[in-house]
């Protein structure tokens, strides 16, 4: 069973921590002000903006101590990760699974934080693949507004305009995934979701070569039992080096799925630039038709339709580049 953390109410504490890269203090303060404007009380981890020589927010032990402090403090109801980058993998064996289980609370982030999100889900606690500090500091972004509503119990039902390479169908399963490089490193390990549950998989990537994305997805096909993958959501793929003969990332990835009769939603705005929040570990349904795709979180909470429509980024189709 995967537990849903308690939704927040006015006055609840939200911790800011840096499990990976360091974040400048002025950005943290801006993020704290936005969280305060939500009627919540921001608290900042001791090492959150402690820069060391490797651009991490302190040593691995210091970063783990900050996350453990936030997880173990029962007055903290949500945890916002300041940024990704690299370094979350150092914390995996430093955060016991029982900590996530004893103190379920909303852990929020994306990118490299994908590893910690999936560790939380694997331990039995839902979390939010959503905006990090600098995106929350820009409170005009839809992702920030939706995240605030989500942790308060107002859940979006996402409706996404049709995109090239979509596949129609209906799927139900536990929503998991995230940044492809980070997710591929944790899939199939002890930190991953138990193998007896159906999955709706979502992935995104930034600043990778097309052949690296190809290899990482092959790794997933080898590691995961794709019989349990009932639907797939492809997010944004930004700043990609096109070194293989494909017109888009989606065109290449859909070729991996020729043997699977499952719905596929392409172009969902979740990634490094546009990161609409998704509840990892939540039972969901995905419905893809000729004109749209709909993602519904099947958990307790009020539901409000959110039509992405024209906000959806166009799939990249640059001129082909030879290897």
C-alpha positions as protocol buffer text, in pm:
chain_id: "A"
residue {
  index: 1
  type: UNK
  ca { x: 0 y: 0 z: 0 }
}
residue {
  index: 2
  type: UNK
  ca { x: 123 y: 350 z: -86 }
}
residue {
  index: 3
  type: UNK
  ca { x: 21 y: 614 z: 165 }
}
residue {
  index: 4
  type: UNK
  ca { x: -96 y: 961 z: 73 }
}
residue {
  index: 5
  type: UNK
  ca { x: 55 y: 1229 z: 299 }
}
residue {
  index: 6
  type: UNK
  ca { x: -189 y: 1461 z: 473 }
}
residue {
  index: 7
  type: UNK
  ca { x: -293 y: 1765 z: 272 }
}
residue {
  index: 8
  type: UNK
  ca { x: -167 y: 2094 z: 414 }
}
residue {
  index: 9
  type: UNK
  ca { x: -365 y: 2362 z: 594 }
}
residue {
  index: 10
  type: UNK
  ca { x: -285 y: 2724 z: 673 }
}
residue {
  index: 11
  type: UNK
  ca { x: 8 y: 2762 z: 911 }
}
residue {
  index: 12
  type: UNK
  ca { x: 171 y: 2426 z: 832 }
}
residue {
  index: 13
  type: UNK
  ca { x: 549 y: 2412 z: 795 }
}
residue {
  index: 14
  type: UNK
  ca { x: 725 y: 2353 z: 461 }
}
residue {
  index: 15
  type: UNK
  ca { x: 1096 y: 2269 z: 471 }
}
residue {
  index: 16
  type: UNK
  ca { x: 1346 y: 2379 z: 205 }
}
residue {
  index: 17
  type: UNK
  ca { x: 1641 y: 2141 z: 163 }
}
residue {
  index: 18
  type: UNK
  ca { x: 1917 y: 2081 z: -93 }
}
residue {
  index: 19
  type: UNK
  ca { x: 1979 y: 1706 z: -143 }
}
residue {
  index: 20
  type: UNK
  ca { x: 2201 y: 1772 z: -446 }
}
residue {
  index: 21
  type: UNK
  ca { x: 2341 y: 2100 z: -578 }
}
residue {
  index: 22
  type: UNK
  ca { x: 2371 y: 2422 z: -380 }
}
residue {
  index: 23
  type: UNK
  ca { x: 2119 y: 2704 z: -425 }
}
residue {
  index: 24
  type: UNK
  ca { x: 2198 y: 3075 z: -374 }
}
residue {
  index: 25
  type: UNK
  ca { x: 2048 y: 3229 z: -62 }
}
residue {
  index: 26
  type: UNK
  ca { x: 1855 y: 3500 z: -247 }
}
residue {
  index: 27
  type: UNK
  ca { x: 1664 y: 3237 z: -447 }
}
residue {
  index: 28
  type: UNK
  ca { x: 1589 y: 3044 z: -129 }
}
residue {
  index: 29
  type: UNK
  ca { x: 1459 y: 3361 z: 35 }
}
residue {
  index: 30
  type: UNK
  ca { x: 1237 y: 3435 z: -266 }
}
residue {
  index: 31
  type: UNK
  ca { x: 1102 y: 3080 z: -252 }
}
residue {
  index: 32
  type: UNK
  ca { x: 1038 y: 3114 z: 121 }
}
residue {
  index: 33
  type: UNK
  ca { x: 842 y: 3434 z: 59 }
}
residue {
  index: 34
  type: UNK
  ca { x: 621 y: 3263 z: -199 }
}
residue {
  index: 35
  type: UNK
  ca { x: 554 y: 2974 z: 41 }
}
residue {
  index: 36
  type: UNK
  ca { x: 472 y: 3228 z: 313 }
}
residue {
  index: 37
  type: UNK
  ca { x: 227 y: 3398 z: 76 }
}
residue {
  index: 38
  type: UNK
  ca { x: 44 y: 3062 z: 55 }
}
residue {
  index: 39
  type: UNK
  ca { x: -31 y: 3091 z: 427 }
}
residue {
  index: 40
  type: UNK
  ca { x: 237 y: 2834 z: 511 }
}
residue {
  index: 41
  type: UNK
  ca { x: 549 y: 2859 z: 727 }
}
residue {
  index: 42
  type: UNK
  ca { x: 882 y: 2802 z: 547 }
}
residue {
  index: 43
  type: UNK
  ca { x: 1177 y: 2655 z: 737 }
}
residue {
  index: 44
  type: UNK
  ca { x: 1522 y: 2614 z: 584 }
}
residue {
  index: 45
  type: UNK
  ca { x: 1765 y: 2326 z: 635 }
}
residue {
  index: 46
  type: UNK
  ca { x: 2102 y: 2416 z: 793 }
}
residue {
  index: 47
  type: UNK
  ca { x: 2310 y: 2322 z: 487 }
}
residue {
  index: 48
  type: UNK
  ca { x: 2064 y: 2422 z: 215 }
}
residue {
  index: 49
  type: UNK
  ca { x: 2289 y: 2696 z: 76 }
}
residue {
  index: 50
  type: UNK
  ca { x: 2624 y: 2563 z: 203 }
}
residue {
  index: 51
  type: UNK
  ca { x: 2848 y: 2564 z: -104 }
}
residue {
  index: 52
  type: UNK
  ca { x: 3145 y: 2331 z: -102 }
}
residue {
  index: 53
  type: UNK
  ca { x: 3413 y: 2278 z: -364 }
}
residue {
  index: 54
  type: UNK
  ca { x: 3203 y: 2028 z: -560 }
}
residue {
  index: 55
  type: UNK
  ca { x: 2898 y: 2259 z: -596 }
}
residue {
  index: 56
  type: UNK
  ca { x: 2700 y: 2031 z: -364 }
}
residue {
  index: 57
  type: UNK
  ca { x: 2508 y: 2178 z: -70 }
}
residue {
  index: 58
  type: UNK
  ca { x: 2754 y: 2032 z: 178 }
}
residue {
  index: 59
  type: UNK
  ca { x: 2886 y: 1679 z: 212 }
}
residue {
  index: 60
  type: UNK
  ca { x: 2667 y: 1377 z: 145 }
}
residue {
  index: 61
  type: UNK
  ca { x: 2624 y: 1330 z: 522 }
}
residue {
  index: 62
  type: UNK
  ca { x: 2525 y: 1695 z: 570 }
}
residue {
  index: 63
  type: UNK
  ca { x: 2273 y: 1682 z: 286 }
}
residue {
  index: 64
  type: UNK
  ca { x: 2131 y: 1358 z: 423 }
}
residue {
  index: 65
  type: UNK
  ca { x: 2110 y: 1510 z: 772 }
}
residue {
  index: 66
  type: UNK
  ca { x: 1903 y: 1799 z: 636 }
}
residue {
  index: 67
  type: UNK
  ca { x: 1661 y: 1565 z: 461 }
}
residue {
  index: 68
  type: UNK
  ca { x: 1640 y: 1339 z: 768 }
}
residue {
  index: 69
  type: UNK
  ca { x: 1569 y: 1644 z: 985 }
}
residue {
  index: 70
  type: UNK
  ca { x: 1282 y: 1747 z: 759 }
}
residue {
  index: 71
  type: UNK
  ca { x: 1145 y: 1392 z: 732 }
}
residue {
  index: 72
  type: UNK
  ca { x: 1162 y: 1322 z: 1105 }
}
residue {
  index: 73
  type: UNK
  ca { x: 1012 y: 1653 z: 1218 }
}
residue {
  index: 74
  type: UNK
  ca { x: 639 y: 1584 z: 1251 }
}
residue {
  index: 75
  type: UNK
  ca { x: 562 y: 1957 z: 1239 }
}
residue {
  index: 76
  type: UNK
  ca { x: 696 y: 1969 z: 881 }
}
residue {
  index: 77
  type: UNK
  ca { x: 421 y: 1868 z: 639 }
}
residue {
  index: 78
  type: UNK
  ca { x: 599 y: 1911 z: 303 }
}
residue {
  index: 79
  type: UNK
  ca { x: 957 y: 1928 z: 175 }
}
residue {
  index: 80
  type: UNK
  ca { x: 1064 y: 2134 z: -126 }
}
residue {
  index: 81
  type: UNK
  ca { x: 1400 y: 2045 z: -282 }
}
residue {
  index: 82
  type: UNK
  ca { x: 1588 y: 2357 z: -383 }
}
residue {
  index: 83
  type: UNK
  ca { x: 1731 y: 2215 z: -706 }
}
residue {
  index: 84
  type: UNK
  ca { x: 1856 y: 1901 z: -876 }
}
residue {
  index: 85
  type: UNK
  ca { x: 2180 y: 1880 z: -1073 }
}
residue {
  index: 86
  type: UNK
  ca { x: 2353 y: 1575 z: -930 }
}
residue {
  index: 87
  type: UNK
  ca { x: 2408 y: 1417 z: -590 }
}
residue {
  index: 88
  type: UNK
  ca { x: 2078 y: 1264 z: -481 }
}
residue {
  index: 89
  type: UNK
  ca { x: 2221 y: 917 z: -540 }
}
residue {
  index: 90
  type: UNK
  ca { x: 2461 y: 977 z: -250 }
}
residue {
  index: 91
  type: UNK
  ca { x: 2164 y: 997 z: -12 }
}
residue {
  index: 92
  type: UNK
  ca { x: 1978 y: 679 z: -107 }
}
residue {
  index: 93
  type: UNK
  ca { x: 2148 y: 447 z: 143 }
}
residue {
  index: 94
  type: UNK
  ca { x: 2157 y: 723 z: 405 }
}
residue {
  index: 95
  type: UNK
  ca { x: 1775 y: 758 z: 425 }
}
residue {
  index: 96
  type: UNK
  ca { x: 1618 y: 441 z: 573 }
}
residue {
  index: 97
  type: UNK
  ca { x: 1289 y: 334 z: 412 }
}
residue {
  index: 98
  type: UNK
  ca { x: 1118 y: 332 z: 751 }
}
residue {
  index: 99
  type: UNK
  ca { x: 1173 y: 709 z: 779 }
}
residue {
  index: 100
  type: UNK
  ca { x: 951 y: 767 z: 475 }
}
residue {
  index: 101
  type: UNK
  ca { x: 700 y: 519 z: 620 }
}
residue {
  index: 102
  type: UNK
  ca { x: 685 y: 663 z: 973 }
}
residue {
  index: 103
  type: UNK
  ca { x: 662 y: 1025 z: 866 }
}
residue {
  index: 104
  type: UNK
  ca { x: 473 y: 1044 z: 533 }
}
residue {
  index: 105
  type: UNK
  ca { x: 487 y: 1397 z: 393 }
}
residue {
  index: 106
  type: UNK
  ca { x: 497 y: 1559 z: 51 }
}
residue {
  index: 107
  type: UNK
  ca { x: 848 y: 1552 z: -96 }
}
residue {
  index: 108
  type: UNK
  ca { x: 864 y: 1785 z: -399 }
}
residue {
  index: 109
  type: UNK
  ca { x: 1122 y: 1816 z: -676 }
}
residue {
  index: 110
  type: UNK
  ca { x: 1233 y: 1684 z: -1015 }
}
residue {
  index: 111
  type: UNK
  ca { x: 1541 y: 1614 z: -1226 }
}
residue {
  index: 112
  type: UNK
  ca { x: 1808 y: 1450 z: -1011 }
}
residue {
  index: 113
  type: UNK
  ca { x: 1556 y: 1445 z: -722 }
}
residue {
  index: 114
  type: UNK
  ca { x: 1379 y: 1170 z: -922 }
}
residue {
  index: 115
  type: UNK
  ca { x: 1588 y: 919 z: -728 }
}
residue {
  index: 116
  type: UNK
  ca { x: 1458 y: 1033 z: -390 }
}
residue {
  index: 117
  type: UNK
  ca { x: 1100 y: 1054 z: -515 }
}
residue {
  index: 118
  type: UNK
  ca { x: 1111 y: 694 z: -633 }
}
residue {
  index: 119
  type: UNK
  ca { x: 1278 y: 586 z: -309 }
}
residue {
  index: 120
  type: UNK
  ca { x: 989 y: 744 z: -119 }
}
residue {
  index: 121
  type: UNK
  ca { x: 733 y: 568 z: -339 }
}
residue {
  index: 122
  type: UNK
  ca { x: 923 y: 240 z: -306 }
}
residue {
  index: 123
  type: UNK
  ca { x: 904 y: 284 z: 72 }
}
residue {
  index: 124
  type: UNK
  ca { x: 528 y: 339 z: 47 }
}
residue {
  index: 125
  type: UNK
  ca { x: 474 y: 717 z: 40 }
}
residue {
  index: 126
  type: UNK
  ca { x: 333 y: 931 z: -241 }
}
residue {
  index: 127
  type: UNK
  ca { x: 531 y: 1241 z: -340 }
}
residue {
  index: 128
  type: UNK
  ca { x: 523 y: 1516 z: -601 }
}
residue {
  index: 129
  type: UNK
  ca { x: 733 y: 1536 z: -915 }
}
residue {
  index: 130
  type: UNK
  ca { x: 709 y: 1912 z: -944 }
}
residue {
  index: 131
  type: UNK
  ca { x: 883 y: 2249 z: -942 }
}
residue {
  index: 132
  type: UNK
  ca { x: 1201 y: 2320 z: -747 }
}
residue {
  index: 133
  type: UNK
  ca { x: 1292 y: 2639 z: -563 }
}
residue {
  index: 134
  type: UNK
  ca { x: 1374 y: 2877 z: -849 }
}
residue {
  index: 135
  type: UNK
  ca { x: 1051 y: 2779 z: -1027 }
}
residue {
  index: 136
  type: UNK
  ca { x: 845 y: 2832 z: -713 }
}
residue {
  index: 137
  type: UNK
  ca { x: 1018 y: 3168 z: -667 }
}
residue {
  index: 138
  type: UNK
  ca { x: 869 y: 3261 z: -1006 }
}
residue {
  index: 139
  type: UNK
  ca { x: 516 y: 3245 z: -870 }
}
residue {
  index: 140
  type: UNK
  ca { x: 359 y: 3330 z: -1206 }
}
residue {
  index: 141
  type: UNK
  ca { x: 440 y: 2985 z: -1345 }
}
residue {
  index: 142
  type: UNK
  ca { x: 139 y: 2749 z: -1371 }
}
residue {
  index: 143
  type: UNK
  ca { x: 346 y: 2476 z: -1207 }
}
residue {
  index: 144
  type: UNK
  ca { x: 376 y: 2682 z: -889 }
}
residue {
  index: 145
  type: UNK
  ca { x: 5 y: 2755 z: -869 }
}
residue {
  index: 146
  type: UNK
  ca { x: -87 y: 2392 z: -934 }
}
residue {
  index: 147
  type: UNK
  ca { x: 162 y: 2265 z: -675 }
}
residue {
  index: 148
  type: UNK
  ca { x: 15 y: 2495 z: -411 }
}
residue {
  index: 149
  type: UNK
  ca { x: -333 y: 2366 z: -489 }
}
residue {
  index: 150
  type: UNK
  ca { x: -213 y: 2005 z: -498 }
}
residue {
  index: 151
  type: UNK
  ca { x: -58 y: 2002 z: -151 }
}
residue {
  index: 152
  type: UNK
  ca { x: -382 y: 2160 z: -24 }
}
residue {
  index: 153
  type: UNK
  ca { x: -590 y: 1876 z: -172 }
}
residue {
  index: 154
  type: UNK
  ca { x: -715 y: 2039 z: -494 }
}
residue {
  index: 155
  type: UNK
  ca { x: -605 y: 1798 z: -766 }
}
residue {
  index: 156
  type: UNK
  ca { x: -584 y: 1879 z: -1138 }
}
residue {
  index: 157
  type: UNK
  ca { x: -733 y: 1648 z: -1395 }
}
residue {
  index: 158
  type: UNK
  ca { x: -495 y: 1714 z: -1681 }
}
residue {
  index: 159
  type: UNK
  ca { x: -629 y: 1739 z: -2034 }
}
residue {
  index: 160
  type: UNK
  ca { x: -354 y: 1754 z: -2296 }
}
residue {
  index: 161
  type: UNK
  ca { x: -403 y: 1841 z: -2662 }
}
residue {
  index: 162
  type: UNK
  ca { x: -332 y: 1567 z: -2915 }
}
residue {
  index: 163
  type: UNK
  ca { x: 31 y: 1528 z: -3023 }
}
residue {
  index: 164
  type: UNK
  ca { x: 222 y: 1339 z: -3293 }
}
residue {
  index: 165
  type: UNK
  ca { x: 298 y: 974 z: -3205 }
}
residue {
  index: 166
  type: UNK
  ca { x: 20 y: 950 z: -2944 }
}
residue {
  index: 167
  type: UNK
  ca { x: -140 y: 608 z: -2913 }
}
residue {
  index: 168
  type: UNK
  ca { x: -503 y: 575 z: -2813 }
}
residue {
  index: 169
  type: UNK
  ca { x: -627 y: 361 z: -2527 }
}
residue {
  index: 170
  type: UNK
  ca { x: -711 y: 342 z: -2156 }
}
residue {
  index: 171
  type: UNK
  ca { x: -467 y: 252 z: -1877 }
}
residue {
  index: 172
  type: UNK
  ca { x: -472 y: 232 z: -1499 }
}
residue {
  index: 173
  type: UNK
  ca { x: -173 y: 199 z: -1269 }
}
residue {
  index: 174
  type: UNK
  ca { x: 63 y: 361 z: -1020 }
}
residue {
  index: 175
  type: UNK
  ca { x: 227 y: 672 z: -1165 }
}
residue {
  index: 176
  type: UNK
  ca { x: 606 y: 657 z: -1144 }
}
residue {
  index: 177
  type: UNK
  ca { x: 907 y: 782 z: -1338 }
}
residue {
  index: 178
  type: UNK
  ca { x: 1076 y: 1118 z: -1384 }
}
residue {
  index: 179
  type: UNK
  ca { x: 1407 y: 1221 z: -1535 }
}
residue {
  index: 180
  type: UNK
  ca { x: 1518 y: 931 z: -1755 }
}
residue {
  index: 181
  type: UNK
  ca { x: 1887 y: 933 z: -1655 }
}
residue {
  index: 182
  type: UNK
  ca { x: 1798 y: 934 z: -1285 }
}
residue {
  index: 183
  type: UNK
  ca { x: 1508 y: 691 z: -1311 }
}
residue {
  index: 184
  type: UNK
  ca { x: 1703 y: 435 z: -1515 }
}
residue {
  index: 185
  type: UNK
  ca { x: 1965 y: 427 z: -1238 }
}
residue {
  index: 186
  type: UNK
  ca { x: 1709 y: 333 z: -971 }
}
residue {
  index: 187
  type: UNK
  ca { x: 1462 y: 116 z: -1163 }
}
residue {
  index: 188
  type: UNK
  ca { x: 1489 y: -247 z: -1060 }
}
residue {
  index: 189
  type: UNK
  ca { x: 1677 y: -170 z: -737 }
}
residue {
  index: 190
  type: UNK
  ca { x: 1551 y: -210 z: -381 }
}
residue {
  index: 191
  type: UNK
  ca { x: 1437 y: 155 z: -392 }
}
residue {
  index: 192
  type: UNK
  ca { x: 1190 y: 97 z: -673 }
}
residue {
  index: 193
  type: UNK
  ca { x: 817 y: 26 z: -660 }
}
residue {
  index: 194
  type: UNK
  ca { x: 737 y: -337 z: -575 }
}
residue {
  index: 195
  type: UNK
  ca { x: 708 y: -561 z: -884 }
}
residue {
  index: 196
  type: UNK
  ca { x: 349 y: -669 z: -823 }
}
residue {
  index: 197
  type: UNK
  ca { x: 192 y: -334 z: -916 }
}
residue {
  index: 198
  type: UNK
  ca { x: 85 y: -204 z: -1258 }
}
residue {
  index: 199
  type: UNK
  ca { x: 257 y: 114 z: -1373 }
}
residue {
  index: 200
  type: UNK
  ca { x: 185 y: 427 z: -1571 }
}
residue {
  index: 201
  type: UNK
  ca { x: 537 y: 539 z: -1660 }
}
residue {
  index: 202
  type: UNK
  ca { x: 639 y: 898 z: -1733 }
}
residue {
  index: 203
  type: UNK
  ca { x: 982 y: 1019 z: -1842 }
}
residue {
  index: 204
  type: UNK
  ca { x: 1154 y: 1342 z: -1944 }
}
residue {
  index: 205
  type: UNK
  ca { x: 1511 y: 1442 z: -2019 }
}
residue {
  index: 206
  type: UNK
  ca { x: 1737 y: 1745 z: -2069 }
}
residue {
  index: 207
  type: UNK
  ca { x: 2079 y: 1802 z: -2223 }
}
residue {
  index: 208
  type: UNK
  ca { x: 2141 y: 1448 z: -2341 }
}
residue {
  index: 209
  type: UNK
  ca { x: 2234 y: 1313 z: -2682 }
}
residue {
  index: 210
  type: UNK
  ca { x: 1971 y: 1114 z: -2868 }
}
residue {
  index: 211
  type: UNK
  ca { x: 2186 y: 800 z: -2857 }
}
residue {
  index: 212
  type: UNK
  ca { x: 2209 y: 832 z: -2475 }
}
residue {
  index: 213
  type: UNK
  ca { x: 1830 y: 850 z: -2448 }
}
residue {
  index: 214
  type: UNK
  ca { x: 1806 y: 548 z: -2677 }
}
residue {
  index: 215
  type: UNK
  ca { x: 2044 y: 351 z: -2456 }
}
residue {
  index: 216
  type: UNK
  ca { x: 1870 y: 454 z: -2134 }
}
residue {
  index: 217
  type: UNK
  ca { x: 1531 y: 347 z: -2264 }
}
residue {
  index: 218
  type: UNK
  ca { x: 1678 y: 15 z: -2379 }
}
residue {
  index: 219
  type: UNK
  ca { x: 1806 y: -25 z: -2022 }
}
residue {
  index: 220
  type: UNK
  ca { x: 1453 y: 24 z: -1891 }
}
residue {
  index: 221
  type: UNK
  ca { x: 1321 y: -242 z: -2129 }
}
residue {
  index: 222
  type: UNK
  ca { x: 1587 y: -479 z: -1994 }
}
residue {
  index: 223
  type: UNK
  ca { x: 1542 y: -394 z: -1625 }
}
residue {
  index: 224
  type: UNK
  ca { x: 1167 y: -349 z: -1593 }
}
residue {
  index: 225
  type: UNK
  ca { x: 902 y: -605 z: -1667 }
}
residue {
  index: 226
  type: UNK
  ca { x: 716 y: -398 z: -1925 }
}
residue {
  index: 227
  type: UNK
  ca { x: 417 y: -627 z: -1893 }
}
residue {
  index: 228
  type: UNK
  ca { x: 334 y: -418 z: -1587 }
}
residue {
  index: 229
  type: UNK
  ca { x: 365 y: -89 z: -1781 }
}
residue {
  index: 230
  type: UNK
  ca { x: 5 y: -14 z: -1883 }
}
residue {
  index: 231
  type: UNK
  ca { x: 58 y: 335 z: -2023 }
}
residue {
  index: 232
  type: UNK
  ca { x: 338 y: 583 z: -2096 }
}
residue {
  index: 233
  type: UNK
  ca { x: 364 y: 962 z: -2075 }
}
residue {
  index: 234
  type: UNK
  ca { x: 651 y: 1127 z: -2260 }
}
residue {
  index: 235
  type: UNK
  ca { x: 730 y: 1467 z: -2110 }
}
residue {
  index: 236
  type: UNK
  ca { x: 957 y: 1737 z: -2249 }
}
residue {
  index: 237
  type: UNK
  ca { x: 1297 y: 1664 z: -2400 }
}
residue {
  index: 238
  type: UNK
  ca { x: 1491 y: 1990 z: -2402 }
}
residue {
  index: 239
  type: UNK
  ca { x: 1840 y: 2085 z: -2526 }
}
residue {
  index: 240
  type: UNK
  ca { x: 1881 y: 1743 z: -2690 }
}
residue {
  index: 241
  type: UNK
  ca { x: 2172 y: 1673 z: -2926 }
}
residue {
  index: 242
  type: UNK
  ca { x: 2028 y: 1502 z: -3233 }
}
residue {
  index: 243
  type: UNK
  ca { x: 2305 y: 1260 z: -3330 }
}
residue {
  index: 244
  type: UNK
  ca { x: 2079 y: 985 z: -3470 }
}
residue {
  index: 245
  type: UNK
  ca { x: 1853 y: 990 z: -3775 }
}
residue {
  index: 246
  type: UNK
  ca { x: 1523 y: 1069 z: -3604 }
}
residue {
  index: 247
  type: UNK
  ca { x: 1310 y: 1380 z: -3632 }
}
residue {
  index: 248
  type: UNK
  ca { x: 1220 y: 1387 z: -3262 }
}
residue {
  index: 249
  type: UNK
  ca { x: 1283 y: 1201 z: -2938 }
}
residue {
  index: 250
  type: UNK
  ca { x: 925 y: 1077 z: -2944 }
}
residue {
  index: 251
  type: UNK
  ca { x: 965 y: 931 z: -3292 }
}
residue {
  index: 252
  type: UNK
  ca { x: 1262 y: 729 z: -3169 }
}
residue {
  index: 253
  type: UNK
  ca { x: 1106 y: 616 z: -2840 }
}
residue {
  index: 254
  type: UNK
  ca { x: 776 y: 507 z: -2995 }
}
residue {
  index: 255
  type: UNK
  ca { x: 976 y: 259 z: -3202 }
}
residue {
  index: 256
  type: UNK
  ca { x: 1074 y: 88 z: -2874 }
}
residue {
  index: 257
  type: UNK
  ca { x: 707 y: 16 z: -2807 }
}
residue {
  index: 258
  type: UNK
  ca { x: 610 y: -166 z: -3128 }
}
residue {
  index: 259
  type: UNK
  ca { x: 538 y: -485 z: -2933 }
}
residue {
  index: 260
  type: UNK
  ca { x: 316 y: -319 z: -2670 }
}
residue {
  index: 261
  type: UNK
  ca { x: -50 y: -233 z: -2716 }
}
residue {
  index: 262
  type: UNK
  ca { x: -68 y: 49 z: -2460 }
}
residue {
  index: 263
  type: UNK
  ca { x: -175 y: 416 z: -2468 }
}
residue {
  index: 264
  type: UNK
  ca { x: 100 y: 674 z: -2510 }
}
residue {
  index: 265
  type: UNK
  ca { x: 73 y: 1048 z: -2440 }
}
residue {
  index: 266
  type: UNK
  ca { x: 344 y: 1264 z: -2595 }
}
residue {
  index: 267
  type: UNK
  ca { x: 436 y: 1624 z: -2521 }
}
residue {
  index: 268
  type: UNK
  ca { x: 312 y: 1643 z: -2162 }
}
residue {
  index: 269
  type: UNK
  ca { x: 471 y: 1958 z: -2011 }
}
residue {
  index: 270
  type: UNK
  ca { x: 675 y: 1792 z: -1739 }
}
residue {
  index: 271
  type: UNK
  ca { x: 1050 y: 1842 z: -1743 }
}
residue {
  index: 272
  type: UNK
  ca { x: 1324 y: 2090 z: -1665 }
}
residue {
  index: 273
  type: UNK
  ca { x: 1161 y: 2395 z: -1822 }
}
residue {
  index: 274
  type: UNK
  ca { x: 791 y: 2331 z: -1766 }
}
residue {
  index: 275
  type: UNK
  ca { x: 717 y: 2107 z: -1473 }
}
residue {
  index: 276
  type: UNK
  ca { x: 347 y: 2065 z: -1405 }
}
residue {
  index: 277
  type: UNK
  ca { x: 319 y: 1864 z: -1083 }
}
residue {
  index: 278
  type: UNK
  ca { x: 248 y: 1491 z: -1090 }
}
residue {
  index: 279
  type: UNK
  ca { x: 175 y: 1273 z: -786 }
}
residue {
  index: 280
  type: UNK
  ca { x: 421 y: 985 z: -794 }
}
residue {
  index: 281
  type: UNK
  ca { x: 289 y: 671 z: -630 }
}
residue {
  index: 282
  type: UNK
  ca { x: -75 y: 769 z: -690 }
}
residue {
  index: 283
  type: UNK
  ca { x: -313 y: 530 z: -865 }
}
residue {
  index: 284
  type: UNK
  ca { x: -404 y: 703 z: -1192 }
}
residue {
  index: 285
  type: UNK
  ca { x: -594 y: 654 z: -1511 }
}
residue {
  index: 286
  type: UNK
  ca { x: -471 y: 763 z: -1853 }
}
residue {
  index: 287
  type: UNK
  ca { x: -713 y: 800 z: -2144 }
}
residue {
  index: 288
  type: UNK
  ca { x: -575 y: 887 z: -2486 }
}
residue {
  index: 289
  type: UNK
  ca { x: -813 y: 961 z: -2774 }
}
residue {
  index: 290
  type: UNK
  ca { x: -764 y: 1113 z: -3118 }
}
residue {
  index: 291
  type: UNK
  ca { x: -809 y: 1469 z: -2991 }
}
residue {
  index: 292
  type: UNK
  ca { x: -668 y: 1464 z: -2636 }
}
residue {
  index: 293
  type: UNK
  ca { x: -514 y: 1276 z: -2346 }
}
residue {
  index: 294
  type: UNK
  ca { x: -657 y: 1287 z: -1993 }
}
residue {
  index: 295
  type: UNK
  ca { x: -464 y: 1200 z: -1675 }
}
residue {
  index: 296
  type: UNK
  ca { x: -670 y: 1154 z: -1357 }
}
residue {
  index: 297
  type: UNK
  ca { x: -539 y: 1097 z: -1004 }
}
residue {
  index: 298
  type: UNK
  ca { x: -763 y: 838 z: -838 }
}
residue {
  index: 299
  type: UNK
  ca { x: -708 y: 947 z: -479 }
}
residue {
  index: 300
  type: UNK
  ca { x: -902 y: 1147 z: -221 }
}
residue {
  index: 301
  type: UNK
  ca { x: -921 y: 1520 z: -290 }
}
residue {
  index: 302
  type: UNK
  ca { x: -1123 y: 1771 z: -486 }
}
residue {
  index: 303
  type: UNK
  ca { x: -1076 y: 1754 z: -863 }
}
residue {
  index: 304
  type: UNK
  ca { x: -1050 y: 2050 z: -1099 }
}
residue {
  index: 305
  type: UNK
  ca { x: -1007 y: 2003 z: -1477 }
}
residue {
  index: 306
  type: UNK
  ca { x: -692 y: 2168 z: -1610 }
}
residue {
  index: 307
  type: UNK
  ca { x: -681 y: 2204 z: -1987 }
}
residue {
  index: 308
  type: UNK
  ca { x: -321 y: 2234 z: -2106 }
}
residue {
  index: 309
  type: UNK
  ca { x: -429 y: 2286 z: -2465 }
}
residue {
  index: 310
  type: UNK
  ca { x: -214 y: 2540 z: -2644 }
}
residue {
  index: 311
  type: UNK
  ca { x: 31 y: 2558 z: -2356 }
}
residue {
  index: 312
  type: UNK
  ca { x: 160 y: 2222 z: -2474 }
}
residue {
  index: 313
  type: UNK
  ca { x: 512 y: 2254 z: -2621 }
}
residue {
  index: 314
  type: UNK
  ca { x: 559 y: 2151 z: -2980 }
}
residue {
  index: 315
  type: UNK
  ca { x: 756 y: 1833 z: -3038 }
}
residue {
  index: 316
  type: UNK
  ca { x: 1102 y: 1907 z: -3169 }
}
residue {
  index: 317
  type: UNK
  ca { x: 1160 y: 1812 z: -3528 }
}
residue {
  index: 318
  type: UNK
  ca { x: 1495 y: 1964 z: -3634 }
}
residue {
  index: 319
  type: UNK
  ca { x: 1682 y: 1875 z: -3945 }
}
residue {
  index: 320
  type: UNK
  ca { x: 1840 y: 1531 z: -3924 }
}
residue {
  index: 321
  type: UNK
  ca { x: 2202 y: 1520 z: -3813 }
}
residue {
  index: 322
  type: UNK
  ca { x: 2430 y: 1233 z: -3907 }
}
residue {
  index: 323
  type: UNK
  ca { x: 2630 y: 1058 z: -3635 }
}
